[in-house]
Amino acid sequence: MIFICDVMLGKLARFLRMLGLDAPYIRQGENPGFPPEEGVPFLFFTKTTAKTGRPGAILVRSIDPQEQILEIREYIAPYINSAAVMTRCIECNVLLAEVRKEDIEPFVPEYIYHHHNEFRTCPSCRKVYWEGSHADDMNMMITKVIGDG
Ligand SMILES: [Zn+2]
């Protein structure tokens, strides 16, 4: 399932990626992969009432990203898998690659390097992730989406 986020839902797209979901973001004037390849199931979250006639469209009313997560919770909850959390770059929506610890030493703070053993990196922007990066945001979201359900 692909969760396409329309313009004005960039923060929501980042939250979904944090949860490991495939969440492309449509910037103003761009239309990358919309609709996706034939046969690929998708939902299209938008803040624009005029676009609600499109296939898969779901209108998001709140302007607060944390409330937006709640609004769409029923749609994303079945796709959340705790093993998929932190498998995707929050900036690029690209799947992260495993990386050897030695290889990323120059790119992470010394404290982080010494206190973590598993690191992943984004093949697109080279950002380095480790267990615990974004943990606070992630825990907040997981609690919101599945925690009390
Ligand atoms: Zn990236």
Boltz pocket constraint, residues with backbone or C-beta under 6 A from the ligand:
constraints:
  - pocket:
      binder: B
      contacts: [[A, 89], [A, 90], [A, 91], [A, 92], [A, 93], [A, 94], [A, 122], [A, 123], [A, 124], [A, 125], [A, 126], [A, 127]]
      max_distance: 6.0
